[in-house]
Amino acid sequence: MVKEEQEESSNRPDNTAFTQQRLPAWQPILSASIVIPMFLLIGAAFIGVGVALFITSRDIQLQELDYTGDDSEHPCFKCRTNTEKCTCSMTFSIPTLFKGPVFFYYGLTNYFQNQRKYGASKDDNQLYGDLNYFTSPSTDCDPYTRDSKNMPIVPCGALANSMFNDTFTLSHTVNGVQKIVPLDGKGIAWWTDYNIKYRNPSITPLINAFNGTKKPTNWPKPIYELDTTDVYNNGFINQDFLVWMRRAALPDFRKLYRRITHDDYAAGLPAGNYTLTIAYNYPVHSFNGKKKVVLSNVSWMGGKNDFLGIAYIVVGSMCVVMSVVMLIVYARFKFAEDV
Amino acid sequence: MTWRSPLALVRDALQGQRARERELRSLVSNLPYEGQEKGKQPNRFFLSNAIKTTKYSLLLFLPMNLYEQFHRLANLYFVGLAILNFIPVVNAFQPEVALIPICVIMLLTALKDGWEDFRRYQSDRKVNNTPCFVYSRREKQYVERRWKDVRVGDFVRVVSNEIVPADLLLLYSSDPNGVCHLETANLDGETNLKQRIVVSGLGAANLGFEPESFNSTVVCERPNSNLNHFKCFVEKPDKDKVGASIESLLLRGCTVRNTNHAVGFVVYAGHETKAMLNNNGSRYKRSKLEQKLNVDVFFCLILLFAMCLIGAFGHYLWLESLPGVPSFLVPDSNGHLDVPSLESFYMFFTMIILLQILIPISLYVSIELVKVGQIFFITNDIDLYDEETDSRVQCRALNITEDLGQIEYVFSDKTGTLTENKMVFRRCSVMGTEYPHKENGKSAFPTSPQQYSSVMPFTVMLKSVGHQQLPRSRWSLEAEDISPPDTQRHGRRRKSKVAANAHSDAAFSSPLETEVIPDQKLLQQISRAESSGGRRDGNRSFDPHLDFFLALAICNTVVVSAENAHRQRLIIKCVSYCSIVTFCYAVTLTQECTSPQSSQMRNPLETFSSLVKKAGAFFQRDKRNRTLSEDPVIDSAKTEDEADANRLRTCSLHAPSQNGSTIVEAEELCYEAESPDEAALVYAARAYGFILLARTPDSVTVRLPSGEDLVFEVLDTLTFDSNRKRMSVLVRHPVTKDYVLYTKGADYSIMELLGTPYAENFSGTEKNIAADTQYHLDCYAKEGLRTLCITKKVVSESTCQSWLGERKRAQAAMECREELIMQTAVQLETNLTLLGATGIEDRLQEKVPDTIVALREAGIHVWVLTGDKPETAVNIGYACRLLEEEDLVINMSCKNKVTCTAILDCTLEEVRRYRDDPRNAGTTQNISLVIDGNTLDMAKSPDLQERFVELTKHCRSVLCCRVTPLQKSAVVKLVREKLKVMTLAVGDGANDVNMIQAADVGIGISGQEGMQAVMASDFAISRFKHLKKLVLVHGHWCYTRLANMIIYFFYKNVAYVNLLFWYQFFCGFTATTMIDYWLMIFFNLFFTSTPPIMFGIFDKDVSVEVLQGVPELYRTGQGKGEYNFLTFWIAILDAFYQSLVCFFIPYLAYQDSDVDLFTFGTPLNTAALFTILLHLGIEIKSWTLVHWIIMLGSVALYFIVTLAYTATCVTCNPPSNPYWILQNQMADPMFYLIVTLCTVVALLPRYTFHVLKNSVAPSPLLQGRQLDR
């Protein structure tokens, strides 16, 4: 009988929980009583995390050396305006053992690697080792696509052209003798950059691939001569090149230059006096920038940064305070209502 | 196909254009030209019958659809931006990338449009290929053709139950009277049969029709969309003109019923048919919310410009601050650097491109999708489904669902809207004597309003009382039984309802309500009149009592359809359809096939009275042992229903079993009336033995109580119109050969036309009939009955003949035909003689008081506008609880403007005093106003309307009586414009159409009075009670859902865009993004687009039960509602705050590190995703499975798509290169710490605010939600 009925009235809507909007539902009502434990829980967890972060950050050692040479007293002052090759050296001392592995960064301030057109000024296909793009680089690279003689530039673009080219040597004064601290330039770039994104053309010797191309105008030597000692650190897969090509997010940034992992310094830099010798090439006065060298060791959370730890502690405390407020609110209003 | 010169083609086109534009069209038969080339066809200029409702064609779909889409300002804006991106100096992304969002959105829209168009194409093709029969000269017979091949000038034969293919002028019908019955349900929804008459005077209609001999010219007017109007004449070769009107037009789309076959001449075809001209598709209205939304989009535009200006200015400052030309400053391709001011000018446009999603591109598409979903749920609501008519709620306007949630004023029609419009004859007054029909009152339901609102405790059960063996005719009467208010039984009954479809649990809709139990006194009167006059034939009809009932039976346009077979489709579809909608009452009338003993002549009236007595006895008996007697009846009803699906035949099935010896021929009389009042009167007459047996255009057959069949020749019918407010039938009495005019109409329109009192042979005391009747009429009105006066006029033969001649001329007139016809009618309807008056009850629909109380509690001002008398209206007002006993009721009725002004000022003063009275401070003011049409007109005048509106603002309910349709719409407009409120008008009849269209939301009730109201409406419901759920529940839901969704949408876009904006401060305002473009686009397009749509469709803040139980909750949506200036700006400010948090926490955490661009952007993006989704999570009021799936799905989609994209795309999108970024980040604990901190800090204020508000000052909605627990 019922079945017949249904056939008869074809227009009757389906009486399902979905069409009748009666699906079982969870209807949370946000009120003080429910959130007090939640706030307490979040507060406790955040304070815990915050303390851990803060302690970790506190343990990280950091040594910053500004070598811009703005100050006339500064040993690098002479190089500031010098267009010729110029070398200067700075001394500094480390009071206690600088725990290893120590990371050696160079830093720039007020340098806008995140400028849009600057960042776009490169040719990914060229850097991928595609020879077609050697002879005719992408117009993205303009005006660093061809030189004045209309020869294609490889690697093209402003990003490559402006590559940082100061070099550093660090020496440890042991008993009055300068001892070079070995710097490890391997593995400073991303593994994916080194293995996947950037490739040299599969032509040996590498120099032949660059026939008919020019080096970027600012570069002293062509890309295939960046590291003549190591085939796997030359051309597009040169680690320093890769590090530079990964654009910094903020105008004040540091980039990894070397790691100190070898020999006597594997456990860190012992206390003592050190000399940093800088081959000063990179001009910074055009953007009011500063150059610096940063020595730092890293933890699981990266470099030294107290902010996150403090932020967690503050937010956690706020949650705890809020839970107390909620308790008062709950007592005042909820109980009054119950009566 | 012969070649024709282009010039000839152009000439033809122009001629065709002119032929179509002409006021009058002359059409001739196509037959003499059959087979000739197109150029020689006389009717070649008129459209063919093929229809095309598709918007696009296959080839032109793309350009046309694009053109259509570009009409939208928003689309144009985004295309403009995409083009801007192709200009090298200002571009922000890869030009192609910027095209993606607009392309995706336009593609989606195009797919939707294409699908809809394809559906239309399919239905067109189906219609065009429907077969029909067209006469062919070559084959000398009707041959089967397709609809699309039918042309103007063809002769088409339609058979019973077939759909008419084009507008046909009816030339021949198989019916001997030249009548063709038509069902216009497809066109206007009216299910009663309409009669169409063959154009008279075109030769011998009954001898078959020879199309080839048709050599007249049909002259008709230009096509128009008026379904009830058609002017045409047929000019015969001898220049004789025969007029034809809508009475002879078979409209395309109608179904032929009860007529074996008919032949028509095609006058309009295809798109020129009235059906197609009426087919305007769904209406487009702009909702109030959308208007507000556009204002806010404008705010966003200002915001965008401000941000871009800041960007441009910042860029200028940045460039100026650089002492030299650093290596990161890239010159253009010529090595040339522009000056900072020019660069920053370019940067302004680049910023617009970068920050474009601040203007929510997908908002408009999302709103459309949300509305589709909302409409799906509204139309699928089983509570809004009416079983009797098998109809759901229809949403005809697709984009104003949310307006339903903001209604402040409801304007309702009374008849058919609040009431059933199922008229029941209750009382009558004949010759100044009142017959109260007490028995009717007994079987009726208690009329006290309290009873109405409670759950119906009674169920009506049909019962065949018994069958009287009668010598001449056998009657069976179905009587009502009141079953006990037993809940257990009630449950059972609901099941049995399934079986007997017509049993509604509400007694109002029982078909047997139309049954009239005769008044004893009146019966005796009639029998006395019968017996006294029975022998003297010549004198008999002079008895006013008999005349009264004759008038009831004759003076109407009720169609009697005796043959049920022709309407098989209807009966199969739904039994109740036949019995309720069309008032088809099946009288089981066993014919006089009697045994020889039938000579025993007994007056049927005696039979009646004995029957009534027996019925009463049956009642008594039944009440005593109802438990015994009822269940078997249910069962029998079930089996019978299974047997022939027609409950109404039950009795006739009983008959043979009881009277096995007699041969029984069952005939069902089906009365189909245009207005329910007429049907009620015919039933009343039938109850007294005056049975309307048949009606043809020329005659009416009535069976008298004596069993004698009288055939009245009908000379003319003066149909009802709203100006005269009466109708008349001019007949010739078969016995006395008198010409008699029977007129019935509204009392005020009749009373002034009365001539001398009835016959001279009555004594002076009875000359007060008019006064007495008027007194009775007033009494009826006070009881809430609808009153009609019945009069008679004997016309002399000479007057009659001359009048008929005049009438004929009027009908053939081509110009001002209506006025002429009206004039002739008025001429004749004078000096009427009052016979009596009737009181017809129009019951309230079920749950009307409940609905009105709920609407009032919801803060909605309810206005009822009715054409009834004030007394009737006030009575109904109390019954439906529009007016309450404790209300302060202001009565405004004045003759002239001066008093009107005075009253208005007085009442305003009183109302103010009432309101300011400290005693009334705490209570809600319940002031009601009753006003009549005249006063309303005065109050509406420009100098008084301010005061009137001011007064009505204080009135919870207003009752306007004696108003015309035009006044109805004027009132709606006045309130809507003066008070700037959201108005809703609900009505069921053609007279409500204006009002429905004038209101913000028009609701049509698909009731008894056809579908004009529904056609004009935005929503169509079948019962008034549905309004409660539609407005209080669906309206509220739709509004809150959409309002919250829109606010959220704005928030979402502002929050995300601001992330990009803050970054500009750290990249020299160079429009760099720290997120890959693709991921950025995906973020808006895929990762965060479905949750708000789901939110807009599914979120349920308060349950149905609470919303219906606590109508006050509806007030939250009224006026400004939840989407207002404040909530919008709070959302924007929150978006600013959240974006600041999401940007600066990662910024500070990564400061002075070796972080690269995309590595920095990834936690930002992820934190933004979680913040935006969890923000919605806070706003979602109820989480169903759908919510969980979509929310978790969005997060999953983000990670899956991003991981897949960053893992596969090495150089696919230079120069942006996010390779392995997210993978790298996900291996770093810092990522999780930063994202967690960002999300928590970003959402903490909103969360805390919600919690505190809920605890300290819970909103009414929250309290409502708590009730759910």
Interface residues (C-beta under 8 A of the other chain):
Chain A: M1 V2 E4 E5 E8 S9 S10 N11 R12 P13 D14 N15 T19 Q20 Q21 L23 P24 A25 W26 Q27 P28 I29 L30 S31 A32 V35 I42 F46 V49 L53 Y105 G107 Y111 F112 Q113 N114 Q115 R116 K117 Y118 G119 A120 S121 K122 D123 D124 N125 Y128 S138 T139 D140 D142 P143 T145 A158 N161 S162 W190 T192 I196 K197 N218 R246 R247 A248 A249 L250 P251 D252 F253 R254 K255 L256 H285 S286 F287 N288 G289 W300 M301 G302 G303 N305 F307 L308 A311 Y312 V315 M318 C319 M322 M326 V329 Y330 F333 K334
Chain B: A92 S321 L322 P323 G324 V325 P326 S327 F328 L329 V330 P331 D332 S333 N334 G335 F377 T379 N380 D381 I382 Y385 E387 D390 S391 R392 V498 A499 N501 K573 C574 K638 E642 F1066 C1067 G1068 T1070 A1071 T1072 M1074 F1098 K1100 V1104 I1145 Y1147 L1148 A1149 Y1150 Q1151 D1152 S1153 D1154 V1155 D1156 L1157 T1159 F1160 G1161 I1178 K1181 S1182 W1183 T1184 L1185 V1186 H1187 V1210 T1211 P1214 P1215 N1217 Y1219 W1220 N1224 D1228 P1229 M1230 L1233 I1234 L1237 V1240 V1241 L1244 Y1247 T1248 H1250 V1251 L1252 N1254 S1255 V1256 L1262 R1265 Q1266 D1268
